[in-house]
Amino acid sequence: MNINFFDHTSNNKPALREDVRILDLRWELSPEKRRIALEFELTPFIERPSIEIYISNGRGQKAGALTVIETLDHTISLVVHLRDAEPTDPYTLKAAVYYTSIEQGKRQIVHTKTITFTVA
C-alpha cells in the first residue's frame, strides 16, 4: 500500500526550511473596522514553520499581533483584532516565517513580508 503525502506531479514540491516563503498575503477589513481577516499562502514545506504577525498603527504603537506555532497547513486564514479605540492610519503589518531550535534557543527567520493599509 502506497500513501502519498505530497503531490509529486506538481511543481509545488515541499521546500526545505530556508526556502519557505509567503507566496500570498491577503487581507479584508471587517465592516466595523475592528478586525482584519488575513489569508496566507506559504510554500509547501517539509518542516512545520511558525508565523508571527505584528500590526502597528500610524503612531508606531502596537495595534495587533498573533503567533501561529508550527502550522500544519500551507494555507491559513486568521482574524486579528485591532486594539486602537479609534483608527490611526496608516497601519503596517509585518509577517515573519520562522523556525525555532529549542537546543540552540534561537529563532531562524526565513522570510518576511510587510504591507501597509488604511481603515478609514
N, C-alpha and C positions, 0 to 999 in steps of 0.2 A: 504494500500500500504506500503510495506516494502522497505526501502532504506538502503542498507548495504554499509557503507563507508570503512569497513575493511573486509578482508578475514579471518573470524574466523575459517576456516577449516585448515589453515596452522599454522606452528609453529612460524610464524613471527607476533605475536601479537604486537600491539603498546606498546612501553615501556614508563614508567614514565621518567621524565626528568633526574633523576640521573642514569638511566640505558641506556641512549642513547650512542652509541659507533660508531666510524668509523670502519665499518666492512672491507672495502677495499678502498685502495687509489692507483690508477694507474696514471702514467704519461707518456707522449710521447713528445719528443723534436721535434720541427719543423725543416725542412731541413736547414734553415738559422741560426739555433741555437739562436734565439732571443725570441722565445715563447715556453711555455710549456703548453700542453693540460693536464688538470687534470680531473680525473673521480673519484668521491666519491660514496661510498655506505654507508649510515647510517642505524642504527637500525630503523625500523619503529617507529614513535613517536606519542604521544598524543599531546604534546605541541610543537610548532614550534621552533626549535633551530636556533641559529646563528652560523656561522663558520668564523674563522679568519685564513688566510694563511699568513705566513711570510717566505720569502726566503732570506737567507744571503749567501754571496759569501765566497770564501776561506780566505778573509781578515776580515771576520766578519761584513762586511758592508751590508746594506740593498740592495738587488738586485731585489726585487719584493714583492708585497703584494696585498691582496684583502680581502674584507669582504662580506659575504652573510648574510643579515639580515632576520631572521625568515623565513627560507626556507619552502616551501610547500611540496617539494618532498624529498624522502629519497635517490634518486639517482640524482647526479648533475654532469654536465660536464661544465668546465670553461677553459678559457685560461688566463695565466699570462704572461705578457711581462717582460723580463729581462732587467734591467736598465744598466747593465755593457756595456761599449763601447767595451771591449774585454772580452771574457770568463775568469773567475777567479775561477778555480776548487779548491776544491770540493764545491758544493752548498749544503746547508742544508735547507730543507723545514719543517717548523713546522706548524701543523694544530691543531686548538683547536675548540672543540664544546662547546658552552656556552649558557647560558640563562642570561638575564638581568632583573633587577627589578627596574622600574622607582621609585617606592615608596622608596626602600632602596638605590637606586643609586649604586648598586653593580653588579658585574659580577660573575656568578657561572659557573666555568669551570667544565664540567662533563667528558671530555675525551680529550686527546692529542695524537698525533702521529707525529713522526719525521722520515724523510727519508733523506738520503744523496745520491747525484748523481753528475755525471760529464757530461760536454757538449763537451769537446774537443775530 
